[in-house]
Amino acid sequence: MEHADLVVIGAGQSGLATAALAPRHGFTRILVLEAAAEPGGSWPRYYDSLTLFSPARYSSLPGMRFPGAPDRYPRRDEVVGYLRDYARSLPAGIRTSTTVTSVTRQDGTWSVRAEDGREFTARAVIAATGDYGTPFVPDVPGQADFGGRVLHAAGYHRPETFAGQRVVVVGGGNSAIQIATELGPLADTTLATRRPVGWTPQRPLGRDLHWWLKHTRLDVAPIRQLLKKVPVSVLDDGHYRTALDQHGVDRRDMFSRFTADGVVWADGTKEGVDVVLLATGYRLTFPYLTESGALDTSGAPLHRGGLSTAVPGLGFIGMEFQRSFSSKTLRGVGRDATHVLKRMRTAVAG
């Protein structure tokens, strides 16, 4: 059994930023528990060509600048390398290949149990596993009878696998657009969405959108409930829309059901399809907290700004719109971690 002042669950961007900042708030013995074989969270598993929509200058964690030209848009492997370097610099013990199965509290101490039987205790715990471990698969009638392939974006890596096939990409967010863009030259590709794709200029008036968010303070504004109502929109400097048009990637209203060999479109037209690729996002789940008293009946965390309102000494980092527009991003998790750690220290001490 190992004891710590603070146990952080998850060694992705949220957990690593939390571990970096924890000593400033009175936590001296810090353990980070990561299910994967190395730090980096979900980043190593994303598709090969993933490109950030934020420039390098707005993609740093606390205390370490993202390397290279500040105005370029880094690729997945650059982020993976950055997170690995960041992890090596931390004043924390990182336990990889450690899948947490339960977190419970008794007599003011948290007990954290791993799948392999190891146990860790701490006076405070932060859940920083995010939502990328639970892909959301919509329930579309007829899927069980479909003879083609249904794949979530979590399992997509490169376009060559789909060369010459009829592919429908479901989703209207950034990932769906990036994937459809690179599939277009190799496969007969359609983008299926429930509403028209919304486009946001990536460089309004010659400045990257993140520059505007920073200088207007919208990036850190605590307007979580309002932001939840903002429609999904894709950041684009014109590249993606042009590429979709050039390669004949059309958009159609979401199909109504599967058939044995394809789909039925909203207008009733049947079409044969080889692959349906779901870029439909993820769902936030904390299965290891089911016995902690920290979740509501639907499994959602009871919190205010990331600090548990149900049990003392528990926090959350890395949730979308947790406190602001930039929560759940490389540039934003540090601010949220500072907010939670500062208040958690007071709660635990009290």
N, C-alpha and C positions, 0 to 999 in steps of 0.2 A: 504494500500500500504506500502511495506517495501523498504527501500533504503539500498544499500550496496556499498562498494568500488568495490567488485567483486562478481559476481554471477557465480557459477559453476553448470553446468547442468549435473547431473549424480553423484551418490554416489557409484560407483564401484571403482576399484583400481585406475583408472586414476583421477577421481574426488577427491577422498580422498587424494591422494598424492599431488594434486594441492592445496587443501585447507590447508594441513599441511605446505606447503612451501610458501604460499602467504604472510604471515606476514614478511618474510625475504626480500620481494621485495616491501614493502610499502603499502600493502593492509591490512588494520586493521579491517574493517567490511566485513566479508565474509559470504555469504549464499550459501549453497549447496542444490539444488533442485533434489529430487529423486522421480521417478514415483512409485516405489514399496513401500511397507509398512515399510521397514527397509533398512538400508544401506547394501551394498554388491554387488550391480550391478546384473550381470547375474549368479554369482557363485551359489546361492542357487537353481537355476533352472537346473543346469547341472545334468547329470546322476549320480546316487548314488556312483558308484565306480571310478569316474574320479580321476586319479592320475597324479600329475605334472610330467613333464619330466625334471624339474630343481630341484636340491636339496634344502632343506630348507635354506641353507646358501646363496643361490642365488635367494631367493623368498621373500625378504623383501622390504617394502616400507620405505621411508625416516624417520629416527628417531625411528623405532621400529623393533627390530630383530624378525625374525620368530622364534617362540619357539620350543624347543625340539632338538633332535639330528640333528646337522647341515648337515649331509650327507644323511639323509633319504629323500624319495620322498613323500611329503605330499599328503593327500587325500582331496577331495572336502570339506568335513565338517570341516577339519582343517583350510582351507583357509577362509571359511565362518566365523568361530569363530574369526580368526585373524583380518579380516576386520571389524567385529563388535566391537572388542576391540579397534582397531585403530580409528574408527569413534568416539568412546566415548572420546578419548584423544584429539580431534581436537579443535583448537581455532576458531570454526566456528559454525554458526547456520545451522542445517540440517533440512530441511522441507521434510518429507517423504509424500507419497501419493499425490505427486504434479507432475502432468504430464504437461510439458511445451508444449504449442501449437503454440506460435509465439514469435519471437525475432526480434525487429525492433529498429532502431537508429534514433534519431532526436535531433538536436541541441546539439550534443556531449554526449547525455545520452541514454543508452539502456533501452528499455522497454521489460520486459519479462512477458508474460501472461500465466497463467495456465488454465487447462481445467475447473476448478471449478470457474473461474472468478477472482481469486486473481491476483494481479499485483505486480511486483517487478521492481525496477529501479536500475541501476548501471552505473558506468563509464567504467566498463570493464566486459566482459563475456567470459567464457571458455566453449566450448562444449566438454564434456567428456563422451558422451553416448556410444561411440564405435559402433560396428556393430552387436553385438550379439542379438539385438532386431529384426533383419530382416533376417530370415533364407532364404537361396537361394534354390529354388526348380527348378531344370532343367526342360525344356520343352521337354518331351519325348512323341512321338506320341502314341495315344491310351490310355493315362492315364485316360481319362474321362470314358472309358468303362470298366476299370479294376474293377473286383468285389472284389478284396482283399483289403488290407489296405496299404496305402502309408503314411509313417510317417517320419518326419524330426528328426534328432538326438536331436533337441531342445525339442522334446516331448518324448524322450526315457529316462527311469529312471532305470529299472532293467531287467535282462534277464528272470526271472521266468514267466513274462507275455507271453513270446513267446515259452514256452516249448512245444516240439513236433511239431512245425510248420516248414514250409519251408520258410526260410528267405533269402533275398538277401540284403546285405549291400552295398550301392553305395558310393564309395569314397576310396581314398588311403592315407589319412593323419593319424595323430596320433589318432584322435577320432574314425575314422572308424576301425582302427586296434584294439584299446582297446575294442570297442563294439563287433566286430566280435569274438575276443578272448573269451569274457565272454559268448557270445551266443553259441559258438561251442559245449560245453558239453550238452546243453539243446535243441538245435534246429539244423535242417539240414541247415547249413549256407554256403553261397557263398559270396565272396567279388568280386564286379564288379567294374572295373576301366578302364579308357581309355588308360592307359599305365601300364607297370609293376610297382609294388611297389618299391620305392627306400628306401634303408635302410642306416642309418647313425649309426656307432658305438656310443653307449652312453658313454662308458668309454674307449676311445683310450689310449693305453699305461698305463692303470690303473688309469687314471684321468677322472673325469666326463667332458663331452664336454664343459660345462659352465666354468670350470676352464681354459680350453684352450682358449675359447673365451675371457675371462677376461685378461689373461696374454699375449695374442697376440694383444690385443686392438681391435680385430675384433668386439667385442660386442658393441663398441661405435663408430666404424668407420662410418663416414657419406657417405656411399656408397649405398644410397637408390635405385638409378636406377639399379645398378648392382644386388642388392639383389632381386629385383622384378623378375629377370629372372632366379633365382635359382629354379630348379625343386622341387616339393613337395617331402619331404623325411621323413621317420619315424625314430625317435630315438629308439634304441633297444639295450639291452645288451645280446640279444639272447633269452630272455624270450618269447617275443611275437611270433617270428618265430617258436619257438619250440611248443608253445601252439597251434598255428594255425595248424601245422602239426599233432599234437597228436589228435586233435579233428576233423580232416578231413575237415577243412575249406579251400576250394580251391579258387583260383583266376581265374576269367574269364574276357575276354574283355567285356566292357559295352554292355548290350543288346540294340537292335535297336528300339524296341517298346514294348508296353504292348499289351496283348490280354485280353479277358474277364476274363480269369482265371489264367493268368500268364504273361510270357514274351517271346519274341523271341530273342534268343542269336545271337551274331554277325555272327555265322556260319549258321544261319537259323533254328536252332533247337528250337522247341517250348517246353516250360516246365510250368507246373502248379506251382504257387507260392502263398503263403498265405500273406506274408508281404514283402514290399520293404521299407527298412529303408535308408533314404538319409542322409549320413554324408558328405554333400556337401558344408558345410561352410555357410557363411553369407555375406550380402552385406551392405556396409557402406551407411547409409542414415541419413540426417538431415532434416526431414520434418518441424521442427519448424523454420528453417532458410530460407524457400522458399521466404519470403518477405524481407529478410535482405540485399540482394545484394551480399552475401558472396559466393554464389554457381555458378558454370558454368551451361550451358544449360542442361547438363546431371545430374545435382544435386550434383556433386562432389565439395568439398571445394576448393576455390582458396587460396592457402597458400604456404609459404616457411618455412619448418621446423616446421609447426604448427601455425605460425603467419599469420593471414589473410593478403593477399595482396590486397584485394578488399575494405575492410572497417577497419578503425582504432578501436582499443580496443576490438578486437575479436581474440580468439585463439582456438586451437584444441589440445586435448591430447588423446592418446590411439589409434591412427591409425596405422595400420600395416606398418612397414618400414617408419614411419613418418620421422625419422632422421637416424635410424640405425637398425641393426639386432635385437636389444633388445627392440625396441619400441613395445608397446602393450603388454608388459610383466610386471609382478610384479616388477622385478628388474630394468626395463628400464623406466617406466613411470615417475619416479622421475626426472631422468636426462632430459627428454623432458619437463617436467613441469618447471624446473629451466630455461631452455633455453627460453621457451615462456614467462614466467612471467617476466624475466629480461628485455626482449625486449618490452614486452607490457607496462611495467611501464614507459619506456622511451617514447614510442609512445603516451601513454595517457597523460603523463606530458607535452609532447611537443605540 
